[in-house]
Amino acid sequence: MEFGSYNIRVNCLCPGIIETEIGRKNLNDSIEIKNWIEKSKLGRLGIPEDVAKVAYFLSTDDANYMTEQSVNVTGGMIMH
């Protein structure tokens, strides 16, 4: 609301379970990993590139009318 008049867009990127070093530390065993994969509508955990592609999109002119949004990159684990 405060920055739109300056043509500044503000969006929030909300990653789900992503296969990173931190993500792997939070997933204790193969059963827990399997449970998270089953929650994903895409049948897999995310990879860093999944989040990076959305971040890139938000930084381009293709998203120039998108602001004040939270974008979940969760493979369908969280749906609003």
LINVENBEL-V656245 format. One record per helix or strand of 2 or more residues. SS is the DSSP state (helix for helix, strand for strand). FROM is the first residue (numbers start at 1). LEN is the number of residues. If there is no record, write none. Layout:
ss->SS from->FROM len->LEN
ss->SS from->FROM len->LEN
This chain:
ss->helix from->4 len->3
ss->strand from->12 len->4
ss->helix from->21 len->6
ss->helix from->30 len->10
ss->helix from->48 len->12
ss->helix from->61 len->3
ss->strand from->70 len->4
